[in-house]
Amino acid sequence: MEHLVFEIGLALGLIALGGLISAKLRFSVIPFYILIGMAVGPHAMELWHFDFRFIDSAPFIDFMGRIGVLFLLFYLGLEFSVGRLIKSGRSIVVGGSIYIGINFTLGLLLGFLSGFPLAETLVIAGITTISSSAIAAKVLVDLKRTANSETEMILGIIMFEDVFLAVYISILSGFVLSDSSSLGGVLLSALVALGFMLAVLILGRKAVPLLNKWLRIRSNELFALVVFGTLFLVAGFSETIHVAEAIGALLVGLVLAETEHAKRIEHLIMPFRDFFGAVFFFSFGLSIDPMSLGGNAVWLALAAVIITLIGNFSAGMIAGRTASLSPKASANIGLTIVARGEFSIIMANLGKDGGLMEILQPFAAVYVLILAILGPLLTKQSKPIFIMLNRWFKFKDRRVQQE
């Protein structure tokens, strides 16, 4: 820890370099942050005081990355509102079920057809099912799509995924780590997660008049402390009841979006969102060892990428249709949440803890890296992709002409 500040400065310099290169090339910044993170790390070199291994600072960088996820999801919630989310409750449940059902089934098929045992197959299905809420939040904000008609469905699916994740991790950990699972414990975990989300949304909406009064704070310093304190308390508490801290941050944003102070909070949060969000993607790249990537893991990952692209697009089209969205908006759903990230890595680590086949971790790393890079690109190019596919499948209807 002797040169912690210097190492953090070096990391920030590399992140800034990645951002400058992406701006010069007019390319999505996310892949550059991830690739620069991969280029350094424990496998890298030490040159005089420039320690590119980041051994001492890695835990601190990882923590800064976690904060980045919170700010990304919190800001996304601010751009939305509880009212819109509650009004779309039925379509979100239906859409989320379709999304999870298609991607989970395809993940199971990939595992079984590749000859993996049941436990490994269940882990593979978990890796390929859950999207990266952090990357989805980043691209929605960067592309200014937070007000789009499909965004409420995208946010709903992200929240629905977290309920599924709470249940699935409970089942899978019991199966992988101890060969048993308590049905009562699984159901309780799911009910607590769902109840917490609904309680925050419903009570938060009713408390808007009080929040308006409490947040009438002239001092910017005190205002920031109150907002940040609320954000971290709710996000941290949500993690204690097995709801992802990122979803807790999203819920706080959704509630505060209903207040008269929403614009002031957005203005306060933006620089923190951008700074810590960039650190998150760098830290994710830092966690991937390029030397471990290769062999059968690459081919398995490529197969998984193909079925994920097909499954995501199909799920988005079907989910969008159930919500009466246009074909173009429906295509945006699947393409926006195609990236995989933090939750897939959690699944792979669960397999490692359970002593499952070693291929799971390098497979997850390659799979996540490809989709983390490909996801923002597909989202940005969603319009020409839809036009191309529409020539073959004739999705287009009269509503598309108006978009």
GIZI-V759375 format. One record per helix or strand of 2 or more residues. SS is the DSSP state (H for helix, E for strand). FROM is the first residue (numbers start at 1). LEN is the number of residues. If there is no record, write none. Layout:
SS_FROM_LEN / SS_FROM_LEN
//
This chain:
H_4_22 / H_29_11 / E_46_2 / E_50_2 / H_58_21 / H_82_6 / H_89_25 / H_118_12 / H_133_10 / H_151_28 / H_183_24 / H_208_7 / H_220_21 / H_245_12 / H_262_25 / H_290_3 / H_296_27 / H_327_10 / H_342_12 / H_359_22 / H_382_12 / H_398_5
//
